[in-house]
Structures are given as structure tokens and as C-alpha cells.
């Protein structure tokens, strides 16, 4: 799976029509991802994850760059109730993954998705627990029945610098 799923550029330079609002109930929490993060995963050497985020209409998107290389574009669309989003990742080759879901409950953000292969479904869950606005502990797990989970990876992220917040008109 991707580094922390954090979680996340649209080329919007010159297209900003108003300042981004981090207090906005719908999109405010997502701006926490914006900027550079140091990611330590399962005792491996730290990596740099840079999220370049922008709000374009109802779409909130973060391009993720890992150690200087584009990794994916993660798109969030508000779902039918507050704190819930549909997610979609698009890889640099233009291929999109299946739709996922994000539920934010306080400092706990839970991403869920499934992968169907030959009649077999695998369930995926990534849980991000924020400590303030600058630290995330993440845990990635998978299940064959959506009940019994096996942790496949875990680690921590530390926010090392912010990034510009962009809103397109």
C-alpha cells in the first residue's frame, strides 16, 4: 500500500480566487495534510512525503510526492454526512484505483477500501490518529472478511513544513 495513504498538484498557479479557509467544516480538516511530512514506517529509513493540496469546486485534491517523485493524486469528495468523504487515487500513469471512503471522527481518520480479484474480496483499512496538527500515527491493515484484521504496516508522520493553500474558481 501507499506510504500512509495520507493520506496527498494541481497546476493552479495564478488561478487562486480567494484564500483557503481552514475553519470550513467541509474542507478545513483536509488542509492538515498540506505540506511536507517526514514518514517513518516499520523501522525503515525516514522518507519525505510532500502533499500539494488544492480545492477545485467540490473536489479537494492532494498530489503526493515521495522522496521527490510523484506518487499519486488523491481526490476527496464530500459524502452524504459531515466528516465523510469518497476518495479516489490516480497514479502518474493515469490509472485510477477503486473508490475508497474516509471517515473523520475527531483525531481518528479511517480510510477503507476493497479490492475484488477473481471473486475474492480483500478489505483494506488505514487508520490515522492525529496528535495535534503536526503528528500522525498510522496503521494499515487488511482482512478477508471485514472482521478479522491483520496489521500490515504502521508508522509515524511529523509535519516539517506547510504548503500554500490553493482554491480555484
N, C-alpha and C positions, 0 to 999 in steps of 0.2 A: 504494500500500500504506500501511498504518498507520505512524505515527511509531514507528520502530524495532521494531515488533512486540514490544517488551519488555512484549517484551516486554507495565500491567495495573492499589459497595461493598455488600458485603452488609451490610444493616442488622442488625448483630449486637449493638448496644449492650445490655448487660445480659445477654447470653447466653454470656459467657465462662465456661467451666467450669474451665480450667486454663491456665497460662501456655504460650505457644508455645515450641517447642524448636527453636532454630536449628541445633542439632547433630544433629537427627534425620536419618538417612541418606536417608529418602524425601523429606521436605518441606523440610529445612534449607536447601538451595541456593535454593529458590524465594523464601524470605524476603528474599533480597538485593534483589529488585525493590521491596519495600515502601518507601514514602516518596516524596519529591519529587526529580525529576531535571531538570537543565537539558539540553535537547537542541539540538544544533547539527547541522543537516543540509544538506549540499551548499552551504555558504556562505550559507544563508538566516539570517534573524534567529533568535536562540535562542527556543525555546519551553519552557514548563514542562509536564512530564509528571508527574502525581501518580498513584501506584499505591496503592490502598487494598485491601490483601490480607487474606484470612481463610481459615482451614481449616474446612471443614464436612464432617464424616465423612471420606470418602476424596477429597473434592473440594477442591482448592486453587484459589481464585479471586481475581483482581485486577481491580477496576474501574479503568479508565484514564480520567483526566480530563486533557484537553489544553487549556491556557490557560483553565482554569476551566469547561470544558464537557465533560460526559460523552462519552466516545468509544466505549468498548466494555467488555464484561466478558469477560475471558479466563479460561477454566477449564482446569485441568490435572488429569489423572487418571493415576496411575502405570500404566505399561505392564508388559510381562512381564519386564523386566530392569532392574536398577538404573541410574539416570541416564536412563531413557527415559520419556517421558510422551506421552499423547494430549492434544491441545489442541482447544479449540473456542472461537470468539468469538461473542458475542451483542451485537448492536448495540442502541442505545437504543430503536429501533422494534420490538424483539422478534425480529428476523430473525437467524438463526444462519448462520455460514459453514460451509464443509465442514470435516471433521476434518483436523487437522494433526498433526504429530509434532515432538517436541523431543528431541534427544539432547544430554546434557551430558557432555563429556569434558574434565575439568579446568576450565581457564578459558575453553574454547571451547564455546559453546552454539549448536547448529544447529537451526533451525526449518525444516521442509519441509512443503509442501502442493502440491496440484494444483487446477487449475480446468479442467473439461471444458465446452466450448462448441461445439455443432454438430459433434461428432466430432473436434474439435481439443483436445488437452490441452496446457496450459501448466503448467510446473513452477516453483515458487517456492522460494527459499531465502533465509533471513535468518541471518546468522552474527553472533553477539555474542561479542566477545573481551573478557573482564574483565581489568582491571589492578587487582588488589586487590579490595576490596569497594565501591569508590566511583567507578570509571570503567569505561565500556563503549565500545568502538569497534564500530560495526555496519556491515554491508554487506548490501544487499538485491540479489538477482539473480533473473533468470528465464531459462528455457530452453524450447525447443520439443521437445527430445529427451532431456532429463535428463543431457546430457553437455557440451554447449557452453553456457556461461553468459554472460549479458550483465549487468553491474552496472548497476542502475537508480538506486541511491541509496546514499549512505554518510554516516556522521557519527559524532558522539561524544556520550556522555551522561555527566554528572557528577552524582553523588548530592549533593543540597544539604540534605536533612533526612530523618530517619527518620519512621516512622509506627508507630502501635500495631499489635501483632500480636494477632490475634483467633482464638480456637478456639471453635467452637460445639459444644455437646453434643448 
